Amino acid sequence: MIKVTNENKYKVLKPELFQDGEVLLDKYPLWKNMAMHPHCLCFVKDFGTKDDITYGTSNTTWFGFNPEANELKLHCTSYGGVCGFVFSESDLKKKDLTLSKNDIECMEFTINLIKELKDNRIIE
């Protein structure tokens, strides 16, 4: 079972796939974050409408590859990036009425992303 905490770290097995301007697995566009040190190759996806993003009710999945540590860090946020978003795969099966559409979409996307990276032996 996959569990997403405040800061998730994975060892990268295929660092050569992480290139600035490339699209990892034909799905995840990468860009170099020059504000981080060391510079990381990042991917970010927002969940919600334009209004959700404007008014801070969106969710986000982010990962960054640190080439010096050969490590991928991943985290999710809610409320427009204000709060960390922690969940597990089993949370999707619960009938939790407090979860928004953005929460559910973010959870499903993130769990599928982690599974896909593991299945393709990109991370462990």
Protein Blocks (a to p, Z undefined) as FASTA:
>chain_A
ZZddfbdcdddfblmlpcghiaehhlaccdddfkbccddddddddeddfklmmnopaccd
dddddfklopacddddeehhlaccdddfklmmpccfkbcfklmmmmmmmmmmmmmmmmno
maZZ
